[in-house]
Amino acid sequence: MDTDGPARLGAWQQTWRLTAAAAIGAALWFSVAAVLPAGCTADTCSWLVTGDPLIALGCLSVLPLRRRFPFTVALVVVIASAASALATGAALLALCSLSTRRRPVEIAVVVAAYVSAAQFAQGLYPVDTPPAPVWLQLALTVSTAGIAVATGVAIDARRAEVRSLRERADSAEREQGARAAQARATERNRIAREMHDVLAHRISLVAMQAGVLDHREDLSAEEKRMLIRGIADGSRQALEELRDVLGVLRADPDRPEPPQPTLDRIPELVADARSSGLDVTLAGTVTGTPPETVGRTGYRVIQEGLTNAAKHAPAAEVRVTVDGAPGGELHVSVRNSAGTTAVARPPASGFGLLGLAERITLAGGTLDHHHTSDNGYVLTAQLPWPEHDHEKRA
């Protein structure tokens, strides 16, 4: 029993195949009836009218089982066709169906049975025909069987091609789905880093100002107003930046993604930190404009350093150093002294330095961060700065 064959045929597919087999057998049956001599015996005429059609009907009846029992059905039908000209079409259909399995031994056995049955069938009816060489009779029978076998092999080859194309399409769809999932995961990670870099800095400064306002009772009215104004401004800016990030998440075509900050916005970043109460000094010399990736990564290093200083060392002295030139490296450093004011620390995500390390690795640079001897902290990064910017810009 073959369980690996093609899918079961539908009613229409089964019907037209059986109809074609019956039509081929009927053509041969009418040909034999047309060339029978007028004075044929009663037994011969009776067999042609009754026995021949009954055997053909039996062969057609078992053909629907040819996919469950291909070899058995083909062999039985081929042998039965020796006694029925009308069953010749059924024998050819059974041989064609068997050939779709591409099993040479089974095909050879059934072909041999078909050729032998055809030789026996030639003597079944007393037809007056000119004598023909034996090789010619065999050649006609073998060529008929060969056409049936070739048709079956071609059908199986077509099925195999369709299966291959379907599998390739399914594989391509799975790969496309995997690529889409990977792209979504990558984009989520990128957005998560952007949200951390953008929001953590603003919220840390707001939390630091609120902590100073809560713990310092010796502040003047003007200093309190400045802190409250800084909290309001920082909260508003955090909301605006959150709106920008959410606009990217929503993929609104009317709201394009804002440009990413680079080194030219470092003075603005330092000014925000100063207005929040940090004592920040900016130093260094940058010659030329670095590539976008380098400048953006350098900006994020300084932003992360100022954020950490605001969280863990409020009111500390912070020194930001930026140096670099084309053909060398961009050196970025954020060093803060020990904190002088004890305030409640805001909750930390713990992923800032991890995300920053990933950014710097992708840019081909190195990152270092550690405590200093005076209980401060230093964050440094070296980023390669090629002499010519070959970076593809969006």
N, C-alpha and C positions, 0 to 999 in steps of 0.2 A: 504493500500500500504506500502510495507516494504522498507524503505530507509536506513536501517542500515545493510543490508545483505552484503554478500561478493561481490567482484568485478564482473563485467559482464563477462560471459564466452566468449571465442573466438569462431571462426567458427568451428575449429577442435574439440574443447572440446564439443561444443553443438552437433556436428554431431555424434561423437562416442557414446554419451549418448543416443541419439534418436535411433541410429542403434541398440544398445544393448537392448533397450526397445522393438523395433520392433522384434528383434530376439527371445526374451522370449515369446512375444505374438504369433509369428509364430509357435514356438514349440508347444505351447498349442493348437493353432488352428489346426495344422496338426494332433495332437493327437486326438482331437475331431472328425475330419473328418475321421480318420482311424477306429474309433470304432462305427461310425454311422451304423445302420443296412442298408442292401441293399435296403430294401423297404421303405425308409423314404419318407415322403410326399414331394410334390413339393414345398410347402411353406418353409419347413425346409431346403431343399437343396438350394432353392433360397436365403434364408436369410444368410446361411453359406457362399455362394459365393459372394453375393452383399452387403447385409445390414451389416453383421459383419465387413468386411473390411472397409466399408465407415465410420462406427462409430470409428473404430480404427484409420483411417486416420485423422478424426476430432480431436480425443484425442491427437494424435502426433502433430497436427498442433498448438494446444494451449499450448503444453508443453514449448515452448520457453518463454512464459509469466510467467512461474511459479516463477521466482524470483521477479517479480514486484507484482504479485497477488498470493502469494503462497497458502494461504488457499482456496481461491475461485477456482483456477485451480485444486488443489488436490481434492476438494470435487466434482467438476463437472466430472472430469475424472474417479474417483472411482465409482460414481453413473452410469456413462455411461458404465463402464465395465461390468455392470450386463447384458447388451444386446449384449456383444461382447467378445468372447474368445480371439480374436486377440488384444484387448485393455488391457489385463491383464498386460502386460509389461509396458505400459504407466501408468497404475494405480500404479504399484509398484515404478516406477521412481518418480511419483508425490509425493507419500507418503514418499519416501526416502528424496527428496528435502525438503519437509515440515519439516521433523524431524531435519534437520540441524538447525532450528530455536530454538529448545529445548523449545517449548511451550506446556506443557502437555495437556491443554484443547483442543487446535486445533488438536493435534495428536490423542487424544482419540476420538474425533468426527469423524475424517477421518477413523480411524481404525474400528470404529463401522459401518460406512457406507460401508467400504470395505468388512467386514465380512458378512453384510446383502446382499450386491450385489452378493457375491460369492454363497450364499445359493440360491438366485433367479436364477443365471446363471446355476446352476446344473439342473434345470428343463427346461432350454431353448431348449436343444436338447435331443431327446429320445434315450439316450445311454443305452444299455443293460449292466449293471454292477451288481455284487453281492451286495446285500443290506449291508450297513455299519451303525454302530451306529451313532447317531447324534453327540455325543461328539467327535468321531473320525473325522467326517467331519469338525466340528468347530476347532478341534485341528490343523488340517492341514492348514486351512485358517488362524488361529491366528498365527501359527508358521511362515507362509509366511510373514504376515504383520510384525511380530516381527523382522524377519531378515531385512526387509526394514527399519524399525525404528532404529534398532541397527546400521545398516550401516550409516544412516544419522547422528545419534548422534556421531559415531566415526569420520565421515568426519568433523563435526563441531569442535570436540575436537582437531583434527589434525590442522585445520585452526587456532584455538585459540592458539595452541602451536607454530605454525609458526609465528603468530602475536606477541606472547610474545617474541620469540627469536629475531625477527626483532626489536622490541622495545628495548630489552636489548642491542642489537648490536648498535642501534642508540644512546641509552643513554650512552653506553660505549664510543662511538666515540665522543659524545659531552663532556663527562667528560675528555677524553684524550685531546681534543682540549682546554678545559678550563685549564687543568694542563699545557699543552704546553704554552698557553698564559701567565699563571702565572709564569712559569719558565722563559719565555722570559722577562717579566716585571722585575722579580727579578734580572736576569742577567744584564738587562739594568741599573737598579739602582746600582748594584754592580760596573759595569764598569764606570758609571757616578761618583760614589764616588772615584774610583781609579783614574780617569782622574783629578778630582778636587784635590785629595791629591798629585798626582804626578806633575801635570802641574802648579797648582796654586803656589806651593812653588817655583819652578824654575822661573816662570814668575814674581812673586813678587820680587824676588831677583834681576832679570834683570831690572825690572822697578825701583827699589830703586836705583840701581847703575846708571841707566840712569838719574834719577832725581837728584842725587848728582852731576853728571857730568854737568848737565844743570844749576844748581843753584849755584854751588861753583866756583867762579872765582879765588880763591886764591890757587888752587891746583897746585902742581908742575907737571912738565912733566912726572916724574916717576909715580906719583899718578894717573895721567890721563891715562897713559898706563896700569896701573894695573886695573883701572876701565873698560877700553875698553876691556882688555883681559878677565876680569870677565864676561862682557856682552857677549862676543863671546862664552866663555866656557859654560855659563849658557844657551845660546840659543841653542848651539849644544846638550847639555845634555837634554834640553827640547824636541828637535826634536827626539832624540833617544828614550826617554821614551814615546813620543807620538807614535812612530813607534811600540814600544812594545805593547802598548794598542791597536792600530789598528790591529796588528797581531792577538791578541786575538779575536777581533771583526770579522775578516775574517775567523777565525777557520782554519788557515793553518796548516795541519798536520806536515809539515816540519819545522814549527816554533812554538815550544812548548811555553807555557806560562811561563814567567820568574818567578823565586821564589820571594815571597813577602818578603820585608825587615822586620827584627825584631830588637831586642835591640842591637845586635852586630854591626849594622850599624849606631847607633846613633853618635859615634865619627865622622864618615864620614859626617853625616848630619850637625853636629855642625861645622866641618871644612869648609863646603860649605858656611854656614851662615857667618862665620868669614871672608872668602875671599870676601864676598859680602859687607862687611862694618859693620856688626853687631858685637857688643862687647859681645860675648857669653861666659859664664862660665859654665862648666859641673861639677857637683858634685854628690855625692851619692855612695852607695855601693849596688851592686846586687849580691846575693849569688846563684849560680847555674844558670841553663838555664830554663826560664819559658816556658810553652806551647806555641805553635805557635800562637794561637789566642791571648793570653795575650801579647806576645812579639810584634806581629804585631800591635795590638791596641795601645800599649804603644808608639811604633814608630810613629804611625799616630798622636797621641796626641802631641808629641813634634814637629812633622812636621807642624801641624796646628798652634801651638803656635808660632813657628818661622816665619811662613808665615804671621800671623796676626801682629807680631811685626815689620816685614819688611814693611808691608803695612801702619800701623797706627802709628808706633813709630820708624822711621828711625834714625839710629845712637844712639839708646837707649842702655842702659845696660840690658842684658838679662841673667837670671840665670836659668839653666836647672838642675833639681834635679830628680834623679832616685834612688829609694830604694826598696828593697824587698827581700824576701826569701821564699822558699817552705813552704807550710803550713800556710802562712799568706796572705799578699796582696802586690801587686806591686803599689807603690806610684809614680806618675809621676807629675811633676810640672814645668810649664814654667812661670816665672815672669819677666816682663820688666818694666823699669822705664818709665817716660814720655819722649816723643820724643824731641830731641833737635834741629832737623833740619826740617825746613818747606819745603816740596816738594809736588809736585802734586801727589795726591793719585791715584793709578791705580784702574780701575773698579773692584768691588767685586761682586761675585756671590750670596753671602748671604746664601749659603747652606753648608758652611764648618762646622760650629758648629752643624748644624742640622744633617748632615751625621755622624759627630763624635759622637754625642749623641746616634744615632742609633747603631753605632758600639759598644759603651761601654755598652749599654743596652743589646745587644745580648750576650756580654761577661759576663754579670752579675755584672757589676761594676757601679760606680757612677761618674758623671761629675759635676764640679763646675767651674764657670768663672765669674769674677766680677772686677770692678775697685778697685784700692787700694787707700789709703789715700793720697799718693804722686802723684796722677793722673796717676799712671801706670796701669798695668793690670796683672791679674794672672789667669792661666788656670791649674786646678788640676784634676786628675783622680785617683780613687782607683779601682784596678782590682783584683778579687780573684785569688790567686795562690795556687792551690791544692798541697798537698805534693807529690802526685804521679800523673803523667800526664796520664790520661785515654782518652785523646782526640784521636779520630780516625784521622790518618794522611793520606793525599792523597798520 
